[in-house]
Amino acid sequence: MAAAKASLLFSPEGFRLCKLFPTTTITATHQKPSSITLTKVLNADAVYTKLPPRVRKEQERDAISLLNDRIRREHAKRDHSIPLRPAMDSEEADKYIQLVKQQQQRGLHKLKTDRAKQAADNSAQPTFSYKVDPYTLRSGDFVVHRKVGIGRFVGIKFDLPKDSKEPIEYVFIEYADGMAKLPVCQASRFLYRYNLPNETKRPRTLSKLSDTSAWERRRMKGKVAVQKMVVDLMELYLHRLKQKRPPYLKTPAMAEFASHFPFEPTPDQKQAFLDVERDLTERENPMDRLICGDVGFGKTEVALRAIFCVVSSGKQAMVLAPTIVLAKQHFDVVSERFSRYPNIRVGLLSRFQTKSEKEEYLSMIKDGHVDIMVGTHSLLGNRVEYNNLGLLVVDEEQRFGVKQKEKIASFKTSVDVLTLSATPIPRTLYLALTGFRDASLISTPPPERVPIRTHLSAYSKDKVISAIKHELDRGGRVFYVLPRIKGLEDVMEFLEQTFPHVEIAIAHGKQYSKQLEETMERFARGDIRILICTNIVESGLDIQNANTIIIQDVQQFGLAQLYQLRGRVGRADKEAHAHLFYPDKSLLSDHALERLAALEECCELGQGFQLAERDMAIRGFGNIFGEQQTGDVGNVGIDLFFEMLFESLSKVDEHRVISVPYHAMKLDININPHLPSDYINHLENPMQIINGAEKAAEKDIFSLMQFTENLRRQYGKEPYSMEILLKKLYVKRMAADLGITSIYASGKMVGMKTNMSKKVFKLITDSATSDVHQNSLIFEDGQIKAELLLELPKEQLLNWIFQCLAELYSSLPTLIKY
């Protein structure tokens, strides 16, 4: 068998192999058959797999391995919910680009309309801009001038301009090396407020008027980060647009189900019902809609109608809640609402159930014997297999951890998703505003609702006693919330001494399931009058007669958490009170004080949406696109970053790299690598392997990476000639993906003909990490060119081209690639 391999070149098989790879020569040495033994094959194994660890490690870090690692690392940095790029031809890409632009314009129009209304209410001009009005700045505020950089606002005063006797107003800004003044009209076009994505608002340094190059580098870093965000948004959205499912049938049963809703829907609720119904019954793409409505404004009913539409068509629905308290409440509401339909089965899965109960439900879910499954993150476990999942309803997505959010995101490309939130996480809000995600806003309160009165003050026992006594005297119940379990017993002791005849209980997430459930039910019934708890009650717990909430050490809660906690009261027609206590104002950071002031301002009903927008600027940028981007935002400040992001989104079709078919890419460099005979002997089926390499390269870069790694895993590190062959395939694959139609060399000059624009070329090279390739490449007449210091031998030239394309290709996450 080995002898047959050794003479492969002279066989018909060898002829076909050479025909497949005309530039590859397979050489073999003829040996006597007697010398080809089992020992020979074992020796071959020793040559290619039994290498010393040090040598093997060095070989593993060759150029191909480094490229594979880099591509994977760049992919891992991005949102885990984004799948590997789907293949898409140029015509299809054009169609989807138009859909995306229309969607984004709708989002921008909505944002402009909302801002215009807000401005009209304030008797101001309806404008939409992230730029700052100079008159709203206070002395000491940090600002960003788009062309000069970061400075400190000093004030506005009149001064005489050159060649004029009429004084005009100037904005004075302090920079690291001097003071700048610019007319107010000019300042309003170039200035942005400087907000940082963390608690401190101080920039690292002020910019210099005499040297703007450092600022320009920071701005370019921000711009590159913007491009990366755009590609993440686009790829997720495009992938979702490519998914298809048949629209659900609109049946009379849906109208009958809706008629059992016991309340008159508000105008916003009616619009949300219509939006979701259209998503399900008129669109072929899976729904991904955010229902943003304040606590008690009727978001659950929107979800129930969507569930009915999906379940009545024979599919399953999942309702996901962050806590067992909220999951139990959803289960009760869903069970009651679907009690008229005996064929629709509802289940509850949580960590509080016994092993046998869980196993039974897992089996029912898999076999399709349960239609609506309510639960906590247990529903996202690997053991949960759905028979025919059609809809995922997520309540309070911001309460889930990173891994759970990634799992939720993975559902969004295949099933309909409805997200309910009173205060959406900033990322969710931002996507809704820019139109990359559909959103319905329920801001109209039910007619009987009364605003919650918010009291913010320093802690005192007298104030606590007074607030509790007022609520107990009118027959109500009280929530007493602390940030940690540690202080609950102390508060219990104090309240038991103060109110000896009142039933008081403690609730937190570390309690046994039955104990927690029983405590919650007794509080809901009114057996317990005061509930001392952690923020486990943040969402859920719709208790009509609990109309006072006391929150101690308020500075330790996030703004969204406080808003949610405050929403636990005021569900009935009685006036509700939220008492927020802090230890001492001198102990609070500026960040905490600003957060609390925002909460007081938003005391009207239905302001959760505006609050989240305010919180986005205060709390920072970390949750929006992940922590890794916060440094990029810090370079320029949130406001300028957002403006660049909007600009980039509106010009998304200019950031395209249109790939060419693999076989249309011509590599005009004649290289004939010679594969050694012992390597040919070592391969089980050389022709099949090399044929497989070509097919993998033809498919996509990830297939080629997988092929190379499998080849090395099975046969060890390949000899240099085989590495050159693989590099040729990598060069052709990367070039085709970059829109390069041919690569040629003429003396010291290397040229690459491409369909990319000069703007795209600049974006790629700006984000390249290698200064060598960044500085040596130029773009002219539709070609990428480089002049080398000397004319290289063919194999070294191929290595240089490989490294060059690897650098450009690794910068592709900065762009949209089709």
C-alpha positions in Angstrom: 0.0 0.0 0.0 2.8 2.4 0.9 4.6 1.5 -2.3 1.5 2.4 -4.2 1.5 5.8 -2.5 5.2 6.3 -3.2 4.5 5.9 -7.0 1.3 8.0 -6.8 2.6 10.6 -9.2 3.0 8.1 -12.0 -0.5 6.6 -11.6 -3.8 7.8 -13.1 -4.8 8.9 -9.6 -1.6 11.0 -9.4 -2.3 12.5 -12.8 -5.8 13.6 -11.6 -4.3 15.1 -8.5 -1.8 17.1 -10.5 -4.6 18.2 -12.8 -6.6 19.4 -9.7 -3.5 21.3 -8.4 -1.5 22.2 -11.5 1.0 24.3 -9.6 1.6 21.5 -7.0 4.2 18.8 -7.7 4.1 15.6 -5.7 7.6 14.0 -5.8 8.4 10.5 -4.5 11.4 8.4 -4.2 11.2 4.8 -5.6 12.3 2.2 -3.1 12.3 -1.5 -3.1 9.0 -3.1 -2.0 10.8 -5.0 0.7 11.7 -1.7 2.5 8.1 -0.6 2.7 7.0 -2.3 5.9 4.8 -1.5 8.9 7.9 -0.1 10.6 8.1 2.4 7.8 4.6 3.7 8.5 5.3 3.9 12.3 8.4 5.9 11.6 6.3 8.2 9.5 4.0 8.7 12.4 7.0 9.4 14.6 8.2 12.1 12.1 4.9 13.9 12.1 3.3 13.4 15.5 5.8 12.3 18.1 7.7 15.6 18.3 9.2 17.0 21.5 6.8 19.4 23.3 8.9 22.5 22.7 9.2 21.9 19.0 5.5 21.0 18.7 4.6 24.2 20.5 6.7 26.3 18.2 5.1 24.6 15.2 1.6 25.2 16.6 2.3 29.0 16.6 3.0 29.2 12.8 1.4 31.9 10.7 -1.7 29.8 9.8 -2.4 29.0 13.5 -1.9 32.6 14.5 -4.4 33.7 11.8 -7.0 31.1 12.9 -6.6 32.2 16.5 -7.0 35.8 15.6 -10.1 35.3 13.5 -11.7 33.3 16.3 -10.7 35.9 18.9 -12.2 38.7 16.9 -15.4 36.7 16.4 -15.5 35.9 20.2 -15.2 39.6 21.1 -18.4 40.4 19.4 -21.9 39.6 20.6 -22.2 35.8 21.2 -25.7 35.9 19.8 -24.3 36.7 16.3 -23.8 33.5 14.3 -21.0 33.0 11.8 -21.6 35.2 8.8 -24.2 33.7 6.5 -23.3 33.5 2.9 -25.2 36.2 1.0 -24.9 37.3 -2.7 -24.7 40.9 -3.6 -28.3 41.2 -5.0 -29.7 39.7 -1.8 -27.5 41.9 0.3 -28.9 45.0 -1.5 -32.4 44.0 -0.7 -31.7 43.5 3.0 -29.6 46.7 3.1 -32.7 48.7 2.0 -34.9 47.0 4.6 -32.4 47.9 7.3 -32.2 51.5 6.2 -36.0 51.8 6.1 -36.1 50.3 9.6 -33.4 52.6 10.9 -35.1 55.6 9.4 -38.3 54.7 11.2 -36.4 54.5 14.5 -34.7 57.9 13.9 -38.1 59.4 12.9 -39.6 58.1 16.1 -36.8 59.5 18.2 -37.0 62.9 16.4 -40.8 63.0 16.9 -40.4 62.2 20.6 -37.7 64.9 21.1 -39.7 67.4 19.1 -42.8 66.8 21.3 -40.6 67.2 24.4 -39.1 70.4 23.0 -42.5 71.8 22.1 -43.8 71.1 25.7 -40.8 73.1 26.9 -41.6 75.9 24.5 -38.3 75.4 22.7 -37.4 74.7 19.1 -38.0 71.1 18.2 -34.4 69.9 17.4 -32.7 66.5 17.4 -29.0 66.5 18.2 -26.5 65.1 20.6 -24.7 68.4 20.6 -25.1 70.5 23.8 -26.8 73.8 24.2 -24.0 76.1 25.6 -26.5 77.9 27.8 -27.2 74.6 29.7 -23.6 74.2 30.7 -22.3 75.0 34.2 -18.8 76.3 35.0 -16.5 73.3 35.4 -18.4 71.0 33.1 -16.3 69.0 30.7 -17.1 69.4 27.0 -15.8 67.9 23.7 -15.1 70.0 20.6 -15.3 67.7 17.6 -12.2 69.1 16.0 -10.1 70.2 19.0 -11.0 67.7 21.8 -11.8 67.7 25.5 -11.8 70.9 27.5 -13.4 72.4 30.6 -16.3 74.9 30.2 -15.5 78.2 32.0 -18.4 80.4 31.0 -20.2 82.6 28.5 -19.5 86.4 28.3 -19.5 89.2 25.8 -16.4 90.1 24.0 -15.4 92.2 20.9 -14.7 90.1 17.8 -11.9 91.1 15.4 -12.7 93.9 13.0 -16.0 94.8 14.8 -17.2 97.2 17.4 -20.3 95.2 18.3 -19.6 92.7 21.2 -21.0 89.2 20.8 -21.3 86.2 23.2 -18.4 83.8 23.4 -18.0 80.4 25.0 -14.7 80.2 26.9 -13.2 76.7 27.2 -10.0 75.8 29.1 -7.6 73.3 27.5 -4.4 71.8 28.7 -2.2 74.6 27.2 -4.5 77.6 27.1 -8.0 79.2 26.9 -10.1 79.1 23.7 -13.1 81.2 22.9 -15.6 80.6 20.2 -18.9 82.3 19.3 -22.0 80.8 20.9 -23.5 80.1 17.4 -20.4 78.1 16.5 -20.2 76.3 19.8 -23.7 74.9 19.4 -22.6 73.2 16.2 -19.3 71.7 17.5 -19.7 71.1 21.3 -20.9 68.0 23.1 -21.2 67.3 26.8 -18.5 64.9 28.0 -20.1 62.0 29.9 -18.0 58.9 30.8 -19.2 55.3 31.0 -18.4 55.1 34.7 -19.1 57.0 37.9 -16.4 59.6 37.6 -16.9 62.3 35.0 -13.3 63.5 34.9 -11.5 62.8 31.6 -8.0 61.4 31.9 -6.4 64.6 30.4 -7.5 67.8 28.7 -6.6 68.2 25.0 -4.0 70.6 23.7 -4.8 73.5 21.4 -1.3 73.4 20.0 -1.4 69.7 19.1 -4.7 68.1 17.9 -3.0 64.9 16.6 -3.5 63.1 20.0 -7.2 64.0 19.9 -7.5 62.9 16.3 -6.0 59.5 17.3 -8.6 59.2 20.1 -11.4 60.2 17.8 -10.3 57.6 15.2 -10.3 54.9 17.9 -13.9 55.9 18.7 -14.8 55.8 15.0 -13.3 52.3 14.6 -15.3 51.1 17.7 -18.4 52.6 16.1 -17.8 50.5 12.9 -17.5 47.4 15.0 -20.8 48.1 16.7 -22.5 48.7 13.4 -21.4 45.4 12.0 -22.6 43.6 15.2 -26.0 45.3 14.9 -26.2 44.7 11.2 -25.3 41.0 11.2 -27.7 40.2 14.0 -30.5 42.1 12.2 -29.7 40.7 8.8 -29.6 37.1 10.1 -33.0 37.6 11.7 -34.3 39.0 8.4 -33.1 35.9 6.6 -35.0 33.6 8.9 -38.5 32.7 7.7 -41.6 31.1 9.3 -45.1 31.0 8.0 -47.3 33.8 9.3 -49.8 32.7 12.0 -53.5 32.5 11.0 -55.7 35.3 12.3 -58.7 33.4 13.7 -62.1 34.4 15.3 -60.8 32.5 18.4 -58.3 35.3 18.9 -61.0 38.0 19.1 -63.0 35.8 21.5 -59.9 35.4 23.8 -59.4 39.2 23.7 -63.0 39.8 24.7 -62.4 38.1 28.1 -60.1 40.9 29.1 -62.0 42.5 32.1 -60.7 46.1 31.5 -61.1 48.7 28.8 -57.7 48.8 27.1 -55.9 52.2 27.0 -55.0 53.7 23.6 -51.4 52.7 23.9 -52.4 49.1 24.9 -54.6 48.9 21.8 -51.7 50.0 19.6 -49.4 47.4 21.2 -52.0 44.7 20.6 -52.1 45.7 16.9 -48.3 45.8 16.6 -47.9 42.3 18.0 -50.7 40.9 16.0 -49.2 42.3 12.8 -45.8 40.8 13.7 -47.3 37.4 14.1 -49.9 37.2 11.4 -48.5 39.4 8.6 -44.7 39.0 8.7 -42.6 36.1 7.7 -39.6 37.1 9.9 -39.6 36.1 13.6 -40.8 38.8 15.9 -38.4 40.6 18.2 -40.5 43.3 19.9 -40.0 45.2 23.1 -43.1 46.1 25.1 -42.1 49.0 27.2 -44.8 50.0 29.7 -44.8 51.2 33.3 -45.6 48.8 36.1 -49.3 47.9 36.1 -50.0 49.4 32.7 -51.0 46.2 31.0 -47.9 44.6 29.4 -48.9 41.1 30.5 -52.2 41.2 28.5 -50.2 41.9 25.4 -48.1 38.8 26.1 -51.1 36.7 26.8 -52.7 37.5 23.4 -49.4 36.7 21.6 -49.2 33.4 23.6 -52.8 32.5 22.5 -52.1 33.2 18.9 -49.0 30.9 18.9 -50.4 28.1 21.1 -53.7 27.9 19.2 -51.6 27.1 16.1 -50.1 24.1 17.7 -46.8 25.6 18.9 -45.3 25.9 22.4 -44.7 29.2 24.3 -42.1 29.9 27.0 -42.6 32.6 29.6 -39.3 33.5 31.3 -39.1 35.5 34.5 -36.0 36.5 36.6 -37.3 35.3 40.0 -39.5 32.5 41.3 -41.8 35.1 42.8 -42.5 36.7 39.4 -42.6 33.3 37.7 -45.3 32.0 40.2 -47.4 35.2 39.6 -47.1 34.7 35.8 -48.1 31.1 36.2 -51.2 32.1 38.2 -52.2 34.8 35.7 -51.7 32.5 32.7 -53.5 29.6 34.3 -56.5 31.7 35.2 -56.7 33.4 31.7 -56.5 30.0 29.9 -58.8 28.2 32.3 -61.5 28.3 29.7 -59.4 26.3 27.3 -58.9 22.8 28.8 -56.8 21.6 25.8 -54.1 24.2 26.6 -51.8 22.9 29.3 -49.7 25.3 31.5 -46.7 24.3 33.5 -44.2 25.9 36.0 -40.5 25.0 36.2 -38.2 26.4 38.8 -35.3 25.4 41.1 -37.8 25.0 44.0 -39.3 21.8 42.6 -38.3 18.3 43.5 -36.1 16.3 41.1 -39.1 14.0 40.1 -41.3 17.0 39.4 -38.6 18.6 37.2 -38.0 15.3 35.3 -41.7 15.0 34.6 -41.9 18.5 33.2 -38.8 18.0 31.1 -40.4 14.9 29.6 -43.7 16.7 28.9 -41.9 19.7 27.3 -40.0 17.3 25.0 -43.0 15.3 24.1 -45.2 18.3 23.5 -47.6 17.5 26.3 -47.3 21.0 27.8 -48.2 24.1 25.7 -47.2 27.0 27.9 -44.1 26.7 30.1 -43.5 29.4 32.8 -40.3 29.5 34.8 -37.0 31.1 35.8 -33.6 30.6 34.1 -34.1 26.8 34.7 -36.0 27.0 31.3 -32.7 27.9 29.6 -30.9 24.8 30.8 -29.3 22.4 28.3 -31.7 19.6 29.3 -34.8 21.5 28.3 -35.7 20.4 24.8 -38.9 21.8 23.2 -41.1 19.9 20.9 -42.2 22.8 18.8 -41.3 26.2 20.4 -42.9 29.2 18.7 -42.8 32.1 21.2 -40.5 33.3 24.0 -41.8 35.9 26.4 -39.1 37.5 28.5 -40.1 39.6 31.5 -37.5 42.1 32.9 -34.6 41.0 30.7 -32.2 43.3 32.6 -32.5 41.0 35.7 -30.8 38.1 33.9 -27.1 37.3 33.9 -24.7 37.5 30.9 -25.0 33.8 30.1 -28.7 33.8 30.3 -28.9 36.9 28.1 -26.7 35.1 25.5 -29.1 32.1 25.6 -32.1 34.4 25.2 -30.3 36.2 22.2 -29.7 32.8 20.5 -33.5 32.2 20.5 -34.1 35.5 18.6 -33.0 34.2 15.3 -35.4 31.3 15.2 -38.5 31.9 17.3 -40.7 34.9 18.0 -39.6 36.9 21.0 -41.5 39.4 23.1 -39.7 41.3 25.8 -41.6 43.0 28.6 -39.9 45.8 30.6 -40.9 48.7 32.7 -37.4 50.2 32.6 -35.5 48.6 29.7 -31.8 48.0 29.9 -30.0 50.8 28.0 -29.0 48.4 25.2 -32.6 47.3 24.7 -33.7 50.9 24.7 -31.0 52.0 22.3 -31.8 49.3 19.8 -35.5 50.2 20.0 -34.7 53.8 19.4 -32.5 53.2 16.3 -35.1 51.0 14.7 -33.1 47.8 14.8 -35.6 46.4 17.1 -39.4 47.0 17.1 -40.8 48.7 20.2 -44.3 49.4 21.5 -44.6 52.0 24.2 -47.4 51.9 26.7 -47.3 55.2 28.5 -51.0 55.8 29.2 -51.9 54.8 32.8 -55.2 53.0 33.5 -57.9 55.6 34.4 -58.0 54.7 38.1 -54.3 54.9 38.7 -52.9 57.7 41.0 -49.2 58.8 40.8 -46.9 57.5 43.5 -45.6 60.2 46.0 -41.9 59.9 46.3 -40.1 61.1 49.5 -36.3 61.3 49.5 -34.6 62.1 52.8 -31.9 61.2 55.3 -32.8 58.2 57.4 -34.4 58.7 60.8 -36.3 56.1 62.9 -39.1 58.7 63.5 -39.8 59.1 59.8 -39.8 55.3 59.3 -42.3 54.8 62.2 -44.5 57.7 60.9 -44.6 56.3 57.4 -45.5 52.7 58.5 -48.1 54.0 61.0 -49.8 56.0 58.3 -50.2 53.0 56.1 -51.3 50.6 58.8 -53.9 53.1 60.0 -55.6 53.0 56.6 -55.6 49.2 56.5 -52.7 48.8 54.1 -49.5 46.8 54.0 -45.8 47.9 53.8 -42.7 46.7 51.9 -39.5 47.5 53.8 -36.6 46.9 51.4 -32.8 46.7 52.1 -30.0 46.1 49.7 -28.5 43.1 51.6 -29.7 40.1 53.6 -27.3 41.1 56.5 -29.4 43.9 57.9 -32.9 42.3 57.7 -32.8 40.8 61.2 -31.9 44.2 62.8 -34.8 45.9 61.1 -37.1 43.0 62.2 -36.0 43.5 65.8 -36.6 47.3 65.7 -40.1 46.9 64.1 -41.2 44.2 66.4 -40.5 46.4 69.4 -42.2 49.4 67.7 -45.3 47.5 66.4 -45.6 44.5 68.8 -49.1 43.5 67.6 -48.4 43.6 63.9 -47.5 40.5 61.9 -44.0 41.0 60.4 -42.0 38.6 58.2 -38.7 38.4 56.3 -38.3 37.4 52.6 -35.1 36.9 50.6 -33.7 34.7 47.9 -31.6 32.4 50.2 -34.7 31.1 52.0 -36.1 27.6 51.4 -38.5 27.6 48.5 -41.6 26.5 50.4 -40.9 29.1 53.2 -40.4 31.9 50.7 -43.6 31.0 48.7 -45.6 30.7 51.9 -44.4 34.1 53.1 -45.3 35.8 49.8 -48.8 34.2 49.8 -49.5 35.2 53.4 -48.4 38.8 52.6 -50.6 38.9 49.5 -53.6 37.6 51.6 -53.0 40.3 54.2 -52.0 37.9 57.1 -48.6 39.7 57.1 -48.8 43.5 57.3 -45.1 44.4 57.0 -42.7 42.5 54.7 -38.9 43.1 55.3 -37.1 42.0 52.2 -34.3 42.4 49.7 -34.9 43.4 46.1 -36.4 39.9 45.4 -39.7 41.8 45.2 -38.3 44.2 42.5 -40.5 42.6 39.9 -43.8 40.8 40.2 -45.9 40.8 43.4 -49.0 42.6 42.2 -50.6 43.3 45.6 -53.5 45.7 45.5 -53.5 46.8 49.1 -49.7 47.4 49.6 -49.4 51.1 49.1 -46.2 52.1 51.1 -42.7 51.0 50.3 -39.6 52.0 52.4 -36.2 51.6 50.8 -33.2 52.0 53.1 -29.7 52.7 52.0 -31.1 53.9 48.7 -27.6 54.8 47.4 -26.8 51.2 47.0 -29.5 50.5 44.4 -29.4 51.2 40.6 -31.8 53.7 39.2 -33.8 51.1 37.2 -34.0 48.9 40.4 -35.4 51.9 42.4 -38.0 52.6 39.7 -39.0 48.9 39.7 -39.2 48.7 43.5 -41.3 51.9 43.7 -43.6 50.3 41.2 -44.5 47.6 43.7 -47.0 50.0 45.3 -49.7 52.2 43.8 -51.5 49.4 42.0 -54.9 50.4 43.4 -56.8 53.7 43.4 -55.3 54.8 46.7 -52.4 57.2 46.8 -49.2 55.3 47.3 -46.0 56.5 49.0 -42.3 55.6 48.3 -39.9 56.6 51.1 -36.3 56.6 50.0 -33.8 56.9 52.8 -30.1 57.5 52.5 -27.6 57.6 55.5 -26.1 61.0 55.1 -25.8 63.1 51.9 -22.1 63.8 52.6 -21.5 60.0 52.2 -23.1 59.9 48.7 -21.2 60.2 45.5 -22.2 62.8 42.8 -23.3 59.8 40.7 -25.7 58.6 43.4 -27.1 62.1 44.1 -27.8 62.6 40.4 -29.5 59.2 40.2 -31.8 60.1 43.1 -32.6 63.5 41.7 -33.6 61.8 38.4 -36.0 59.5 40.3 -37.7 62.4 42.0 -38.1 64.2 38.7 -39.7 61.1 37.1 -42.4 60.7 39.7 -45.2 61.0 37.2 -46.8 57.8 35.9 -45.5 56.3 32.7 -42.0 57.7 32.9 -40.0 54.5 33.0 -39.1 54.9 29.3 -37.7 58.5 29.8 -36.0 57.3 33.0 -34.1 54.6 31.2 -32.9 57.1 28.6 -31.7 59.4 31.4 -30.2 56.4 33.2 -28.3 55.4 30.0 -26.3 58.7 30.2 -25.9 58.6 34.0 -25.1 54.9 34.6 -22.9 54.7 31.5 -22.3 52.7 28.4 -21.1 49.4 29.8 -24.3 47.4 29.4 -25.1 48.7 25.9 -22.5 46.9 23.8 -20.4 45.2 26.5 -17.7 46.3 28.8 -14.9 46.1 26.2 -16.2 49.2 24.4 -16.3 51.5 27.5 -12.7 52.5 26.9 -13.5 53.5 23.3 -16.4 55.6 24.5 -14.3 57.2 27.2 -12.0 58.4 24.4 -14.6 60.8 23.1 -17.5 60.8 25.6 -21.0 59.2 25.2 -22.7 62.1 23.3 -20.1 62.3 20.5 -19.9 58.5 20.4 -23.7 58.2 19.9 -23.6 60.9 17.1 -20.9 59.0 15.3 -22.9 55.8 15.7 -26.0 57.4 14.2 -24.0 58.8 11.3 -22.5 55.4 10.7 -25.8 53.7 10.8 -27.3 56.1 8.3 -24.4 55.4 5.9 -24.3 51.7 6.4 -24.4 50.8 2.7 -21.1 52.7 2.3 -19.3 50.3 4.6 -19.7 47.2 2.5 -17.1 44.8 1.3 -18.7 42.8 -1.6 -16.9 39.5 -1.9 -16.2 37.8 -5.2 -16.7 34.1 -6.0 -13.7 32.0 -4.9 -13.0 30.6 -8.4 -13.2 34.1 -9.9 -10.1 35.1 -7.8 -6.9 34.8 -9.8 -3.5 34.4 -8.0 -0.9 35.1 -10.8 2.1 33.8 -8.9 3.6 30.6 -10.1 4.6 28.4 -7.1 5.2 24.7 -7.3 5.5 23.2 -3.8 6.9 19.6 -3.8 5.4 17.3 -1.2 8.0 14.8 0.2 7.4 11.1 -0.3 7.3 10.2 3.4 4.5 12.7 3.9 2.5 11.3 1.0 3.1 7.8 2.5 1.9 9.1 5.8 -1.5 10.4 4.4 -4.2 7.8 4.1 -5.6 9.2 0.8 -3.6 12.1 -0.5 -5.9 13.0 -3.4 -9.0 13.0 -1.2 -7.3 15.2 1.4 -6.0 17.8 -1.1 -9.4 17.7 -2.8 -11.0 18.3 0.6 -8.7 21.3 1.2 -9.9 22.9 -2.0 -13.5 22.3 -1.2 -13.1 23.8 2.3 -11.5 26.9 0.9 -14.3 27.2 -1.7 -16.9 27.1 1.0 -15.7 29.8 3.5 -12.8 30.7 5.8 -14.2 28.9 8.8 -14.4 25.6 6.8 -10.8 26.1 5.7 -9.7 26.7 9.3 -11.5 23.6 10.5 -9.9 21.5 7.7 -6.4 22.7 8.6 -6.8 22.0 12.3 -8.3 18.5 11.6 -5.4 17.7 9.2 -2.9 18.7 11.9 -4.7 16.8 14.6 -4.7 13.6 12.6 -1.3 13.8 10.8 0.7 16.3 12.9 2.3 19.5 11.6 2.6 19.4 7.8 6.0 19.9 6.0 6.9 23.4 4.7 5.7 22.5 1.1 2.3 21.5 2.3 2.1 24.7 4.4 2.8 26.7 1.3 -0.1 24.9 -0.5 -2.4 25.7 2.4 -1.3 29.3 2.4 -2.2 29.6 -1.3 -5.7 28.4 -0.4 -5.9 30.9 2.5 -4.7 33.7 0.3 -7.4 32.9 -2.4 -10.1 32.6 0.2 -9.3 35.8 2.1 -8.8 37.8 -1.2 -12.2 36.6 -2.5 -13.9 37.7 0.8 -12.2 41.1 0.6 -13.5 41.6 -2.9 -10.1 41.2 -4.5 -10.3 39.7 -8.1 -6.6 39.2 -8.8 -3.2 39.3 -7.2 0.0 39.8 -9.3 3.6 40.7 -8.8 5.8 42.7 -11.1 9.4 43.1 -9.8 9.2 44.8 -6.4 5.6 45.9 -6.9 2.6 43.8 -5.6 -0.9 44.7 -6.9 -4.4 43.5 -5.9 -7.3 44.5 -8.1 -10.4 45.0 -6.0 -14.0 46.2 -6.1 -13.8 47.9 -2.7 -14.0 51.7 -2.4 -11.2 54.0 -1.2 -13.3 54.8 1.9 -13.6 51.1 2.8 -9.9 50.6 2.2 -9.1 53.5 4.6 -11.5 52.1 7.2 -9.7 48.7 7.1 -6.2 50.1 7.2 -7.1 52.5 10.0 -8.2 49.6 12.2 -5.2 47.4 11.2 -2.8 46.7 14.1 0.3 46.3 12.0 2.0 49.6 11.2 4.1 47.8 8.6 1.1 47.0 6.4 -0.7 50.2 7.4 2.1 52.3 6.0 3.2 50.2 3.0 -0.2 49.8 1.3 -1.7 52.5 -1.0 -5.0 52.6 -2.9 -5.2 53.9 -6.5 -7.2 53.2 -9.6 -9.2 50.4 -8.0 -6.0 48.6 -6.8 -4.3 48.0 -3.5 -0.6 48.3 -4.2 2.6 47.9 -2.2 6.3 48.5 -3.3 8.7 46.1 -1.5 12.3 47.0 -0.7 13.5 44.2 -3.0 12.1 41.5 -5.3 11.3 38.4 -3.2 11.6 34.7 -4.1 8.2 33.3 -4.9 7.6 31.4 -1.6 8.7 34.5 0.5 6.4 36.6 -1.7 3.5 34.3 -1.0 4.3 34.5 2.8 4.3 38.4 2.5 0.9 38.4 0.7 -0.5 35.9 3.3 0.6 38.2 6.2 -0.8 41.3 4.4 -4.2 39.7 3.7 -4.3 38.2 7.2 -4.0 41.8 8.6 -6.7 43.2 6.3 -9.0 40.2 6.8 -8.7 40.5 10.6 -9.9 44.1 10.4 -13.1 43.0 8.7 -15.2 43.1 11.9 -15.0 46.8 11.4 -17.1 46.5 8.3 -20.2 44.8 6.9 -19.0 41.9 4.7 -21.3 40.2 2.2 
